[in-house]
Amino acid sequence: MRRRRMKHVTQTPCSRSRHARWLWLLILAAGASSGCPEREQGVSEAEDRWNVLLITLDTTRRERLGCYGCPRATSPNLDALAAEGYRFDNAIAQAAVTPVSHASILTGLNPPGHGARVLYAERGYRVSDSVPTMATLLAERGWHTAAYLSSFTVAELFGLDRGFAVYDSGCRDTRADQIRSDSHGVFGWDMTVNQRRSDATTDQAIAWLEQKANRPFAMWVHYWDPHDTTELPPPEYLARFRPTGPTKEDRLSATYDAELAFVDANLGRLLEFLRTSGLYDRTLIVVVADHGEGLVSGLAHHGWWRHRLLYQEQIRVPLIVRVPGSPEGGVIGATVRTIDILPTVLDYLGVTGTGEFDGASLRGLIAGRSEAPRLAYADALNGYDLTAGMVRVRPHDRILHSVSDQDWKLIYRPDQPAGSELYDLRQDPHELNNLYAPSHPQVERLLAELRRVSGFVDDARLFGGGSGQADVIKRLGSLGYAGVSETGTNGPPP
């Protein structure tokens, strides 16, 4: 496949000639008039509609992908997609917990707006039934919807299934049997049964597409593999990525890259099916991670191997958008948010009358138009999450709220404000030099924005007063969400 010329796009007007700029805008307008009409019900003829493919990559560090600078061949298919699409260099997720982040992706709302605030508690872990999602909005307008996913953490429990005619979470047990007790009466989740590799998920997605090839569809595909080592990729992938040192971290890091490469190969299979079936050129494709991962336990990465925190390695995620008919790819450096994905999809499809979102369409940035800077919000309410055992060893990370723009980032701890953090991302992109002081002008500015967005949570009773279903907690704990390592510090998973 011929790789298209890449172009860097910023918030200032692009440097293309006036003639080329107007030509590109005319192409977009033509796409809107044919595949993406600007009316609420879309077009009257189904065959004139664009399809939508949303691919979410679980636990994926952007720096471990080739298109984001990784020298290892972890992502050739994704790199090729980025070369002909638009790669966003500063995309921020709204949470570093799988169901909460996915809720923001699917609703276009910050966590306070959609209601899924924690991974699990008695309450506050589900998307509100009154909140529209990508699937509900498109299904009621005639798109055929399906989700093929890869783990329990995006299962129906979290309310992410509304609007999908087909919702396959990757759990092979029935919902009633996902929790089982052993001979000692201890409940748990069998991870080998209730998650699956990306090859199995891709097989199911392609099988569904074979049946829907002539009908407009909106599909969500979720790949889970890099999250843990319970289900390893084939041996040939492990052989390609040898550890660079003798430690357990070195071995797990190599396995992580092998899992990414296996996901990429299956993502490539899915894209190739779209091409050979004639669907590719009528499909709007979005690829995004729900969150990143520490992957290093040393101080340079804040002493944290996993996620749940709000540092850049956890919430700055890969985001690639491929627009049918786009004449060239681009790299967009402006700060964007994962809540911008749903408004972007609806904008390109010409779907209106859907209500308000916290996010905004990326279409203007893709077209090279200048826009006001966007502020990115994220939160981590670990202290209210019954699966967040990490607060025992990191009590200062109990409640975290963050807001950032292109230059500055505030991580605010409302229950212990003196421990908050302020970073100048231009000079300190790895967030090692904390400049926080209550009187700092950037603290005052960003804290005002946090108050506007978040309405700080300070009442545990909103989450059920600290009680919940022990079987669900045990199930999530088996994923690594609920516990810490045996040494009492956060190293790589056991």
Buried (B, 14 or more C-beta within 10 A) or exposed (E): EEEBEBBEBBBEEBEBEEEEBEEBEEBBEEBBEBBBBEEEEBBEEEEBBBBBBBBBBBBBBBBBBBBBEBEBEBBBBBBBBBBBBBBBBBBBBBBBBBBBBBBBBBBBBBBBBBBBBBBBBBBBBBBEEEBBBBBBBBBEBBBBBBBBBBBBBBBBBBBBBBBBBBBBBBBBBEEEEBBBEEEEEEBBBBBEBBBBBBBBBBBBBBEBBEEBBEEBBBBBBBBBBBBBBBBBBEEEBBEBBEBEEEEEBBBBBBBBBBBBBBBBBBBBBBBBBBEEEEBBEBBBBBBBBBBBBBBBBEEEBBBBBBBBBBBBBBBBBBBBBBBBEBBBBBBBBBBBBBBBBBBBBBBBBBBEEBEEBBBBBBBBBBBBBEEEEBBBBBBBBBBBBBBBBBBEBBEEBBBBBBBBBBEBBBBBBBEEEEBBBBBBBEEBEEBEEEBBEEEBEBBEEBBEBBBEBBEBBEEEEBBBEEEBBEBBBBBBBBBBBBBBBEEEEBBBBE
